[in-house]
Amino acid sequence: MKIPKSISEIPKFEQLPPEQCMKIREWVAELERVERPILKSLERLAGGMGCSLQTARTKYYAWRNSEDWHVLINYAELPYHDKTRYRFYAWWHKLCASPAYLSR
């Protein structure tokens, strides 16, 4: 998956600190390698990414359901706390990409 996916997302992605951008790319690369059995893959991923199994599981299912890089942002590491804006981007992107919205 290309991060960011489109030209319109580049400014939003570039507003993140460089270490966040790199971490998001790492997460996407690891999440794309998850295979069955899911739990075993997530245990491997958690070890490789230095996080808990619960964090790996939460990020995996959030990413799998949306395929949107916004869900991989670690808000605790942002120098500012504008979480609402990034969550709105993820919600809006999912809404615009939904079949119900596209069929209008």
Backbone hydrogen bonds in HBPLUS format (Angstrom, degrees):
<---DONOR---> <-ACCEPTOR-->    atom                        ^
c    i                          cat <-CA-CA->   ^        H-A-AA   ^      H-
h    n   atom  resd res      DA  || num        DHA   H-A  angle D-A-AA Bond
n    s   type  num  typ     dist DA aas  dist angle  dist       angle   num
A0009-GLU N   A0006-SER O   3.10 MM   3  5.48 147.9  2.20 107.3 116.3     1
A0010-ILE N   A0007-ILE O   3.21 MM   3  5.38 150.7  2.30 104.5 112.8     2
A0013-PHE N   A0009-GLU O   2.94 MM   4  6.14 161.5  1.97 160.5 166.5     3
A0014-GLU N   A0010-ILE O   2.85 MM   4  5.95 163.6  1.88 160.5 164.7     4
A0015-GLN N   A0011-PRO O   3.15 MM   4  6.22 124.3  2.48 135.4 147.2     5
A0015-GLN N   A0012-LYS O   3.36 MM   3  5.32 144.0  2.50  93.9 103.8     6
A0016-LEU N   A0013-PHE O   3.20 MM   3  5.71 154.7  2.27 110.3 117.3     7
A0020-GLN N   A0017-PRO O   2.90 MM   3  5.33 129.4  2.16 111.5 125.1     8
A0021-CYS N   A0017-PRO O   3.14 MM   4  6.54 157.1  2.19 154.3 161.2     9
A0022-MET N   A0018-PRO O   2.98 MM   4  6.24 160.1  2.02 151.2 156.2    10
A0023-LYS N   A0019-GLU O   2.99 MM   4  6.11 154.2  2.06 138.0 145.3    11
A0024-ILE N   A0020-GLN O   2.86 MM   4  6.10 157.8  1.91 154.4 159.9    12
A0025-ARG N   A0021-CYS O   3.08 MM   4  6.34 159.6  2.13 146.8 151.9    13
A0026-GLU N   A0022-MET O   2.97 MM   4  6.26 151.4  2.05 145.4 153.7    14
A0027-TRP N   A0023-LYS O   2.87 MM   4  6.17 160.1  1.91 152.1 156.9    15
A0028-VAL N   A0024-ILE O   2.94 MM   4  6.21 165.2  1.96 154.1 157.6    16
A0029-ALA N   A0025-ARG O   3.02 MM   4  6.20 163.5  2.05 147.2 151.7    17
A0030-GLU N   A0026-GLU O   2.97 MM   4  6.23 158.8  2.01 151.2 157.0    18
A0031-LEU N   A0027-TRP O   2.73 MM   4  5.90 164.9  1.76 158.9 163.7    19
A0032-GLU N   A0028-VAL O   2.95 MM   4  6.04 148.7  2.05 149.2 156.0    20
A0033-ARG N   A0030-GLU O   3.03 MM   3  5.28 145.5  2.15 103.8 114.3    21
A0034-VAL N   A0031-LEU O   3.31 MM   3  5.39 163.7  2.34 103.3 108.2    22
A0041-SER N   A0037-PRO O   3.12 MM   4  6.43 161.1  2.16 154.0 159.8    23
A0042-LEU N   A0038-ILE O   2.80 MM   4  6.05 155.8  1.86 156.3 163.9    24
A0043-GLU N   A0039-LEU O   2.90 MM   4  6.12 146.5  2.01 144.9 153.9    25
A0044-ARG N   A0040-LYS O   3.08 MM   4  6.35 159.2  2.12 147.3 152.2    26
A0045-LEU N   A0041-SER O   2.86 MM   4  6.09 158.5  1.90 147.3 153.9    27
A0046-ALA N   A0042-LEU O   2.83 MM   4  5.94 160.5  1.87 145.8 150.7    28
A0047-GLY N   A0043-GLU O   3.10 MM   4  6.32 159.5  2.15 146.0 151.0    29
A0048-GLY N   A0044-ARG O   2.99 MM   4  6.24 157.6  2.04 149.1 155.5    30
A0049-MET N   A0045-LEU O   2.83 MM   4  5.99 150.9  1.92 154.2 162.0    31
A0050-GLY N   A0046-ALA O   2.92 MM   4  5.78 117.4  2.32 137.5 150.9    32
A0051-CYS N   A0046-ALA O   3.03 MM   5  5.04 163.3  2.06 141.8 146.1    33
A0056-ALA N   A0052-SER O   3.06 MM   4  6.37 164.9  2.08 151.5 155.4    34
A0057-ARG N   A0053-LEU O   2.83 MM   4  6.03 159.0  1.88 150.8 157.0    35
A0058-THR N   A0054-GLN O   2.86 MM   4  6.02 163.3  1.89 149.2 153.7    36
A0059-LYS N   A0055-THR O   2.93 MM   4  6.11 170.5  1.94 155.2 157.6    37
A0060-TYR N   A0056-ALA O   2.89 MM   4  5.95 155.3  1.95 144.6 152.3    38
A0061-TYR N   A0057-ARG O   3.04 MM   4  6.22 173.7  2.04 157.2 157.2    39
A0062-ALA N   A0058-THR O   3.01 MM   4  6.09 157.2  2.07 147.0 154.1    40
A0063-TRP N   A0059-LYS O   2.88 MM   4  5.90 160.7  1.91 146.4 152.1    41
A0064-ARG N   A0060-TYR O   2.76 MM   4  5.89 160.8  1.80 151.6 158.0    42
A0065-ASN N   A0061-TYR O   3.00 MM   4  5.95 155.9  2.06 139.1 144.8    43
A0066-SER N   A0062-ALA O   3.18 MM   4  6.25 138.0  2.37 136.2 146.5    44
A0067-GLU N   A0063-TRP O   2.45 MM   4  4.78 151.2  1.53 142.9 152.5    45
A0071-VAL N   A0068-ASP O   3.30 MM   3  6.20 155.4  2.36 123.8 127.0    46
A0072-LEU N   A0069-TRP O   3.01 MM   3  5.47 161.2  2.04 116.0 122.2    47
A0073-ILE N   A0070-HIS O   3.30 MM   3  5.61 170.5  2.31 112.3 114.6    48
A0077-GLU N   A0074-ASN O   3.08 MM   3  5.75 151.6  2.16 116.9 124.4    49
A0078-LEU N   A0075-TYR O   3.19 MM   3  5.27 162.4  2.22 105.1 110.6    50
A0087-ARG N   A0083-LYS O   2.97 MM   4  6.19 161.4  2.00 159.5 165.6    51
A0088-PHE N   A0084-THR O   2.80 MM   4  5.92 149.7  1.89 146.7 155.4    52
A0089-TYR N   A0085-ARG O   2.99 MM   4  6.30 154.9  2.05 146.3 152.6    53
A0090-ALA N   A0086-TYR O   3.10 MM   4  6.37 160.5  2.14 145.9 150.1    54
A0091-TRP N   A0087-ARG O   2.95 MM   4  6.17 162.7  1.98 148.5 153.5    55
A0092-TRP N   A0088-PHE O   2.77 MM   4  5.92 169.1  1.78 160.7 163.6    56
A0093-HIS N   A0089-TYR O   2.87 MM   4  5.95 161.8  1.90 149.3 154.7    57
A0094-LYS N   A0090-ALA O   3.04 MM   4  6.17 161.1  2.07 145.9 151.0    58
A0095-LEU N   A0091-TRP O   2.92 MM   4  6.13 155.6  1.98 148.1 155.5    59
A0096-CYS N   A0092-TRP O   2.88 MM   4  6.07 168.1  1.89 154.3 157.1    60
A0097-ALA N   A0093-HIS O   3.03 MM   4  6.13 141.6  2.18 142.3 152.4    61
A0098-SER N   A0095-LEU O   3.16 MM   3  5.25 155.6  2.22 102.8 110.3    62
A0101-TYR N   A0098-SER O   3.13 MM   3  5.45 123.4  2.47 105.1 118.1    63
A0102-LEU N   A0098-SER O   3.03 MM   4  6.30 160.8  2.07 156.1 162.2    64
A0103-SER N   A0099-PRO O   3.06 MM   4  6.07 138.3  2.24 144.4 152.7    65
A0104-ARG N   A0101-TYR O   3.35 MM   3  5.74 165.9  2.38 110.2 113.8    66
